[in-house]
Amino acid sequence: MTRETTEPELTGVRNFRDLGGLPTADGRAVRAGRLFRSGHLAHATTEDAAFLTTLSLHTVFDLRNDADRRLEGPDVALPGVTNVNIPLSDPADGKDFWKLVRSGELAQLRGILGEGQAAGRMTHSYQRMIVERTAEHSRILHTMAGESVPALMHCAAGKDRAGLAIAISLLAVGVEREAIEADYLKSNAPHRRYKIERSSTAPDGMSPEVMELLAPLFDARVEYLRAAFATIESTWGSVDAYLLTGLGLAQETRERLRGRLLTGAAAGA
């Protein structure tokens, strides 16, 4: 039996949740209190930090790049916690691109985001993270297979880079694909979403059309995640081959990871 997890009210950390309870194909489940995900911890309040301290975290994986960390600040220090920075590619990378997102006028946004360009950019970024970031994803899994759990993974919004790293971790321990997708889509809940901030002074700076153009960048869309899964299969042939060949995750290491993250034993074992 898995226990239900209660989601806390965090005011300075968005998109926090415990992955406990997600079912595996062999009848097990992710153990509560072992793997967490969130947005960045840079703005955690004193109360937020006090709550996070109660989780007995061993490791916080910060998947932000240097530009993110300059913009948002470093994570708050949590006593006894090891902070590991493993930068992953920004899902809509490019300094000039993000400058336009934050301050561009409507015509400029139409030019870079309209007619499916924004969604296409996000899909391509997920595919690139699968192919180009094998070393980083391998490091995350091998670190957790050691004595580095309970662990929390975050990027900026906790949606794309953390979302994909969490999805890969869940695939590695055999969580059902449908459950992985359902958890990923929880990032769309209003209280979880990354707050869009624009510095444009134009009258249409936050107009409905602007918000519609920006939406694909800030939505968790299942087609993005499925594009990543499809890239795994088209590049390596299967999830098992991706984990073994692409990420160098030997079977015994994978079993160790299952032991650290899952409840009980496999059905029929």
LOMISE-757925 format. One record per residue: residue in one letter; y, x, z of N, C-alpha, C in turn. Coordinates in steps of 0.1 Angstrom, whole numbers, padded with zeros to 4 digits, always signed. Each point is the difference from the previous one (the first is absolute). Layout:
AYXZYXZYXZ
...
***
This chain:
M-0012+0008+0000+0012-0008+0000+0012+0009+0000
T+0010-0004-0008+0013+0007+0000+0010-0008+0008
R+0009+0006+0007+0010-0007+0007+0013-0002-0008
E+0007-0011+0002+0012-0002-0007+0011+0010+0006
T+0008+0004-0009+0011+0009+0004+0013-0008+0001
T+0008+0003+0010+0013-0007+0001+0011+0009-0005
E+0008-0006-0010+0011+0008-0006+0012+0000+0009
P+0005+0012+0004+0011+0001+0009+0013-0003-0007
E+0010-0003+0008+0014-0002-0006+0007+0014+0001
L+0000+0007-0011+0007+0012-0001+0014-0002-0007
T+0010+0005+0005+0013-0003-0006+0005+0011-0009
G-0004+0013+0002+0005+0010-0008-0010+0006-0010
V-0012-0006+0000-0011+0005-0008-0005-0012-0008
R+0000+0000-0013-0004-0011-0008-0014+0002-0005
N-0007-0012-0002-0013+0000-0008-0011+0007+0008
F+0001-0001+0014-0011+0006+0008-0012-0010+0001
R-0012+0006-0001-0011-0008+0003-0012+0009+0003
D-0010-0006+0008-0013+0007+0003-0009-0005-0011
L-0008+0009-0006-0010-0004-0010-0013-0004+0006
G-0001-0001+0013-0012-0005+0007-0004-0014-0005
G-0014-0001-0002-0006-0013-0004-0003-0001-0014
L+0006+0009-0009-0003-0001-0014-0015+0003-0003
P-0007-0009-0007-0015+0001-0001-0004+0010-0011
T-0012+0006+0003-0006+0009-0010-0011-0008-0007
A-0004+0006-0011-0011-0007-0008-0014+0001+0007
D-0001+0009+0009-0013+0001+0007+0000-0007+0014
G+0009-0009+0002+0000-0008+0012+0008+0006+0012
R+0006+0011-0002+0008+0006+0011+0015-0005-0001
A+0008+0006+0007+0015-0003-0001+0008+0012+0006
V+0012+0001-0005+0009+0010+0006+0002-0003+0015
R-0001+0010+0008+0002-0002+0014+0014-0001+0004
A+0004-0010+0008+0013-0002+0004+0005+0013+0008
G+0013+0003-0003+0006+0011+0007-0003+0014-0005
R-0006+0001-0012-0003+0013-0006+0009+0004-0012
L+0004-0010-0008+0008+0003-0011+0011-0010-0002
F+0013+0005-0001+0011-0008+0000+0009+0004-0013
R+0008-0009-0004+0010+0003-0011+0013-0006+0003
S+0011+0005-0005+0013-0005+0002+0010+0006-0010
G+0012-0004+0001+0011+0007-0006+0004+0012+0009
H+0011+0007-0004+0003+0012+0008+0004-0003+0014
L-0001+0011+0008+0002-0001+0015+0014+0005+0004
A+0008+0004-0010+0013+0006+0003+0009-0008+0008
H-0001-0013-0002+0010-0009+0007-0007-0008+0012
A-0011+0005+0004-0007-0006+0011+0009-0001+0013
T+0000-0011+0006+0008-0001+0013-0008+0006+0011
T+0006+0001+0012-0007+0005+0012-0012-0009+0003
E+0002-0013-0002-0011-0009+0003-0011+0001-0011
D+0004+0002-0012-0010+0003-0011-0009+0012+0004
A+0007+0011+0003-0006+0012+0003-0010-0001+0012
A+0005-0008+0010-0009-0002+0012-0012-0008-0004
F+0001-0010-0009-0012-0006-0005-0009+0009-0008
L+0005+0008-0009-0008+0009-0008-0007+0010+0009
T+0006+0004+0011-0006+0009+0009-0013-0006+0006
T+0000-0013+0002-0012-0007+0006-0012+0000-0009
L+0002+0004-0013-0011-0001-0010-0009+0013+0001
S+0004+0009+0008-0008+0013+0001-0002+0007-0013
L+0011+0000-0008-0001+0006-0014-0003+0015+0002
H-0009+0004-0009-0002+0015-0001+0010+0005-0011
T+0000-0007-0012+0008+0005-0011+0008-0010-0007
V+0012+0003-0003+0009-0008-0009+0001+0007-0013
F-0005-0006-0011+0002+0005-0014+0013-0005-0006
D+0009+0008-0002+0013-0003-0006-0001+0004-0015
L+0000-0010-0008-0002+0002-0015+0013+0000-0008
R+0011+0001+0008+0013+0001-0007+0003+0014-0006
N+0008+0000-0009+0005+0013-0006+0013+0004+0007
D+0005+0012-0003+0012+0005+0006+0012-0009-0002
A+0001-0006-0011+0012-0009-0003-0001-0012+0009
D-0012-0005+0002-0001-0012+0010+0004+0004+0014
R-0005+0012+0004+0003+0004+0013+0014+0003+0003
R+0007+0005-0011+0015+0003+0002+0007-0014+0001
L-0005-0010-0008+0007-0013+0000-0002-0007+0013
E-0013-0001+0004-0003-0008+0012-0001+0007+0013
G-0002+0013-0001-0001+0008+0012-0015+0003+0004
P-0002+0009+0009-0014+0004+0004-0006-0011+0009
D-0013-0001+0001-0006-0010+0009+0004+0004+0014
V+0000-0011+0008+0002+0003+0015-0012+0008+0005
A+0003+0008+0010-0011+0008+0006-0008-0009+0010
L-0013+0000-0002-0009-0007+0009-0008+0010+0008
P+0000-0001+0013-0007+0011+0008-0015+0001-0003
G-0004+0012-0002-0014+0003-0002-0005-0003-0014
V+0009-0004-0009-0004-0004-0014+0002+0011-0010
T-0009+0003-0008+0001+0010-0011+0006-0007-0012
N+0012+0005-0005+0006-0006-0012-0004+0009-0012
V-0005-0006-0010-0004+0007-0012+0007-0006-0012
N+0008+0008-0006+0008-0004-0012-0007+0004-0013
I-0005-0010-0007-0007+0002-0013+0008-0008-0010
P+0010+0006-0007+0008-0008-0009-0008-0005-0012
L+0001-0012-0003-0005-0006-0013+0011-0003-0009
S-0003-0002-0012+0011-0003-0010+0006-0013+0003
D+0013-0001-0002+0008-0013+0002-0004-0009-0011
P-0004-0013+0003-0005-0009-0010+0011-0003-0011
A+0012+0003+0003+0010-0001-0011+0009+0012+0001
D-0006+0011-0002+0006+0013+0003+0012+0003-0010
G+0008+0009+0004+0012+0003-0008+0013-0003+0007
K+0007+0011+0003+0013-0002+0007+0010-0009-0007
D+0001+0002-0014+0009-0008-0007-0005-0015-0001
F-0013-0002-0001-0005-0013+0000+0004-0008+0013
W-0003+0006+0012+0003-0006+0012+0015-0002+0003
K+0008+0009-0006+0014-0002+0001+0005-0013-0007
L-0006-0002-0012+0003-0012-0007-0005-0013+0008
V-0012+0001+0005-0006-0011+0008+0010-0004+0011
R+0005+0010+0007+0009-0002+0012+0014-0004-0004
S+0005+0005-0011+0014-0003-0003+0003-0004-0014
G-0010-0001-0009+0003-0003-0014+0004-0015-0001
E+0008-0002-0011+0004-0014-0003-0011-0007-0008
L+0002-0013-0001-0010-0008-0006-0005+0004-0014
A+0010+0004-0009-0004+0005-0013-0009+0012+0001
Q+0003+0009+0009-0008+0012+0001-0014-0003+0005
L-0001-0009+0010-0013-0004+0005-0008-0007-0010
R+0006-0008-0008-0007-0007-0011-0006+0011-0009
G+0007+0011-0003-0004+0010-0009-0012+0008+0005
I-0001+0002+0013-0011+0008+0006-0011-0008+0006
L+0002-0013+0003-0010-0008+0007-0004-0012-0008
G+0008-0005-0009-0003-0012-0007-0012+0001-0009
E-0005-0012-0004-0010-0002-0010-0013+0008+0004
G-0003-0002+0013-0013+0006+0005+0000+0015+0003
Q+0012+0006-0001+0000+0015+0002-0002+0003+0015
A+0005-0008+0009-0001+0003+0014-0015+0000+0004
A-0007-0011-0004-0014-0002+0004-0008+0011-0007
G+0003+0003-0013-0007+0011-0007+0002+0013+0007
R+0012+0003+0005+0002+0013+0007-0009+0000+0013
M+0000-0011+0007-0008+0000+0012-0015+0002-0003
T-0005-0007-0010-0014+0001-0004-0004+0015-0003
H+0009+0006-0008-0002+0014-0005+0000+0009+0012
S+0009-0003+0010+0001+0009+0012-0013+0000+0008
Y-0006-0012+0001-0013-0001+0008-0011+0008-0008
Q+0000-0002-0013-0010+0008-0008+0002+0015+0002
R+0013+0004-0001+0002+0015+0002-0004+0005+0014
M+0003-0008+0010-0004+0004+0014-0015+0002+0001
I-0008-0008-0007-0014+0002+0000-0004+0013-0006
V+0005+0003-0012-0004+0011-0008+0007+0013+0005
E+0012+0000+0004+0008+0012+0003+0000+0004+0015
R-0004-0009+0009+0001+0002+0014-0014+0001+0007
T-0010+0005-0007-0013+0001+0006+0000+0010+0012
A+0007+0011-0001+0000+0009+0011+0006-0006+0013
E+0010-0008-0002+0006-0007+0012-0009-0010+0006
H-0006-0008-0009-0008-0011+0005-0013+0006+0006
S-0005+0011-0005-0011+0007+0005+0003+0005+0014
R+0012+0006+0002+0004+0006+0013+0001-0011+0010
I+0005-0012-0003+0001-0011+0009-0014-0004+0005
L-0010-0002-0009-0013-0004+0004-0007+0010+0008
H+0001+0013-0004-0007+0011+0007+0006+0001+0014
T+0013-0002+0001+0007+0001+0013-0005-0011+0010
M-0001-0012-0006-0005-0011+0009-0014+0001+0003
A-0008+0006-0009-0014+0002+0003-0002+0010+0011
G+0010+0008+0003+0000+0009+0011+0003-0008+0013
E+0007+0006+0009+0003-0007+0012+0015-0005+0000
S+0003-0006-0011+0014-0004-0001+0003-0015-0001
V-0009-0008+0007+0003-0014+0002+0000-0003+0015
P+0007-0010+0004+0007-0010-0008+0012+0006-0008
A+0002-0006-0012+0010+0005-0009+0008-0011-0005
L+0013+0004-0003+0009-0010-0007+0005+0007-0012
M+0000-0008-0012+0006+0005-0012+0012-0008-0004
H+0011+0008-0004+0011-0007-0005+0007+0008-0011
C+0008-0008-0008+0009+0007-0009+0014-0005+0004
A+0008-0005-0010+0013-0006+0004-0001-0014+0003
A-0005-0008-0009-0002-0015+0002-0014-0003+0005
G-0010+0009-0001-0013-0002+0004-0008-0009-0010
K+0005+0000-0012-0005-0009-0010-0008+0007-0011
D+0006+0011-0006-0006+0006-0012-0008+0012+0003
R+0007+0011+0004-0008+0012+0003-0009-0002+0012
A+0005-0006+0011-0009-0003+0011-0011-0010-0004
G+0005-0010-0008-0010-0010-0005-0011+0005-0007
L+0003+0010-0009-0011+0005-0008-0009+0010+0008
A+0006+0008+0009-0007+0009+0008-0010-0008+0010
I+0006-0011+0005-0009-0009+0008-0011-0006-0008
A+0003-0005-0012-0010-0006-0009-0012+0011-0003
I+0004+0012-0002-0010+0010-0003-0008+0003+0012
S+0006+0000+0012-0007+0002+0013-0010-0011+0002
L+0004-0012-0003-0008-0012+0002-0012+0000-0010
L+0003+0004-0012-0011+0002-0010-0010+0010+0005
A+0005+0011+0006-0009+0010+0004-0010-0004+0011
V+0004-0010+0008-0009-0004+0010-0007-0013-0003
G+0002-0005-0013-0008-0011-0005+0006-0014+0003
V+0013-0001+0003+0006-0013+0002+0000-0007-0014
E-0002-0013+0001-0001-0009-0012+0013+0000-0007
R-0001+0001-0013+0012+0001-0009+0010-0012+0003
E-0006-0012+0001+0008-0012+0002+0008+0001+0013
A-0006+0006+0011+0007+0002+0013+0011+0010-0002
I-0002+0011-0007+0010+0010-0002+0012-0006-0007
E-0002-0008-0010+0011-0007-0008+0007-0009+0009
A-0007-0008+0008+0007-0010+0009+0009+0007+0010
D-0005+0012+0006+0009+0007+0009+0012+0006-0007
Y-0002+0005-0012+0011+0006-0008+0011-0011-0002
L-0004-0012-0003+0010-0011-0003+0007-0004+0012
K-0005+0003+0012+0008-0004+0012+0014+0007+0001
S+0002+0010-0008+0013+0007+0000+0011-0009-0006
N-0004-0011-0006+0010-0009-0006+0005-0010+0010
A-0005-0001+0012+0005-0009+0010+0015+0003+0003
P+0008-0010+0001+0015+0003+0002+0003+0009+0011
H-0007-0001+0012+0003+0009+0011-0005+0015-0002
R-0008+0002-0011-0005+0013-0002+0008+0007-0011
R+0006-0007-0009+0005+0006-0012+0011+0010+0002
Y+0001+0010-0008+0011+0010+0000+0013-0007-0003
K+0010+0002+0008+0013-0006-0003+0007+0007-0011
I+0003-0008-0010+0008+0005-0012+0014+0002+0004
E+0005+0012-0001+0015+0003+0003+0006+0005-0013
R+0011-0006-0004+0007+0004-0012+0014+0004+0004
S+0005+0011-0007+0014+0004+0003+0010-0005-0011
S-0006-0007-0010+0009-0005-0011+0011-0009+0005
T+0012+0002-0004+0011-0009+0003+0003-0011-0010
A-0009+0000-0011+0002-0010-0010-0003-0014+0006
P+0007-0010-0006-0003-0014+0005-0014-0004+0000
D-0008+0005-0010-0014-0004-0002-0009+0010+0007
G+0005+0008+0009-0008+0011+0006-0013-0005+0007
M+0000-0012+0005-0012-0005+0007-0003-0014-0006
S+0003-0002-0012-0002-0013-0007-0015-0003-0001
P-0003-0013-0003-0014-0003-0002-0006+0008-0011
E+0007+0002-0011-0006+0008-0011-0002+0014+0004
V+0009+0006+0007-0002+0014+0005-0013+0000+0009
M-0001-0009+0009-0012+0000+0009-0013-0002-0008
E+0001-0008-0010-0012-0002-0009-0004+0013-0007
L+0010+0007-0005-0002+0013-0007-0006+0010+0010
L+0004+0000+0012-0004+0010+0010-0014-0004+0006
A-0004-0013-0001-0011-0005+0007-0013+0008-0002
P-0003+0004-0013-0013+0008-0002+0000+0013+0007
L+0011+0006+0003+0000+0012+0008-0003-0001+0014
F+0003-0012+0006-0001-0002+0014-0011-0010+0004
D-0007-0006-0010-0012-0009+0002-0012+0009+0001
A-0010-0005+0008-0014+0005-0001-0007-0010-0009
R-0003+0005-0012-0006-0008-0010-0015+0005-0002
V-0009-0010+0000-0014+0004+0000-0003+0007-0013
E+0007-0002-0011-0003+0007-0012+0003+0015+0001
Y+0009+0004+0008+0003+0014+0002-0013+0007+0006
L-0005-0006+0011-0012+0005+0006-0012+0000-0009
R-0001-0011-0007-0012-0001-0009+0001+0011-0012
A+0013+0003-0004+0001+0011-0010-0004+0013+0006
A+0002+0002+0013-0005+0012+0006-0015+0001+0000
F-0006-0012+0004-0015-0001+0001-0006+0003-0014
A+0007-0006-0010-0005+0001-0014+0001+0015-0005
T+0010+0007+0005+0002+0014-0004-0011+0008+0007
I-0004-0003+0012-0011+0007+0006-0013-0001-0008
E-0002-0013-0005-0013-0002-0007+0001+0005-0014
S+0011+0000-0006+0001+0005-0014+0000+0016+0000
T+0005+0006+0011+0001+0014+0000-0013+0007+0006
W-0006-0006+0010-0011+0006+0007-0013-0008-0002
G+0001-0013-0005-0012-0008-0002-0003-0009+0011
S+0003+0003+0012-0003-0008+0012+0008+0005+0012
V+0000-0009+0010+0007+0004+0013-0007+0012+0006
D-0014-0001+0000-0007+0011+0006+0002+0013-0006
A+0001+0000-0014+0002+0013-0007+0014+0005+0003
Y+0010-0009+0001+0014+0004+0003+0000+0006+0013
L-0006-0006+0010+0000+0006+0014-0007+0014+0000
L-0011+0001-0006-0008+0012+0000+0007+0011-0009
T+0002-0003-0012+0005+0010-0010+0015+0001+0000
G+0007-0011+0001+0015+0000-0001+0006+0005+0013
L-0006-0005+0012+0006+0004+0013-0008+0010+0008
G-0012+0003-0006-0008+0010+0007-0006-0005+0013
L-0002-0013+0002-0004-0006+0012-0016-0001+0000
A-0006+0010+0006-0014+0000+0001-0006-0011+0007
Q-0012-0004-0002-0006-0012+0006+0000+0001+0015
E-0003+0012+0006+0000+0001+0014+0014-0001+0006
T+0010+0004-0007+0014-0002+0004+0004-0015+0000
R-0005-0006-0010+0003-0015-0002-0007-0007+0012
E-0012+0004+0003-0007-0007+0011+0007+0003+0013
R+0006+0012+0002+0007+0003+0012+0013-0009+0001
L+0006-0002-0012+0012-0009+0000-0004-0014+0003
R-0011-0005-0005-0004-0013+0003-0003-0001+0016
G-0006+0010+0005-0002+0000+0015+0012-0001+0008
R+0011+0006-0005+0013+0000+0007+0007-0013-0001
L-0001-0007-0012+0008-0011-0002-0007-0014+0001
L-0013+0000-0001-0007-0013+0000-0007-0003+0013
T-0003-0013+0001-0008-0005+0011-0015+0001-0003
G-0008+0001+0010-0014-0002-0001-0007+0009-0010
A-0011-0005-0005-0008+0006-0010-0002-0010-0012
A-0003+0006-0011-0002-0008-0012-0011-0011+0002
A+0002-0011-0006-0010-0011+0001-0014+0006-0006
G-0010-0002+0007-0013+0004-0004-0003+0015+0003
A+0010+0007+0006-0002+0014+0003-0009+0002+0012
***
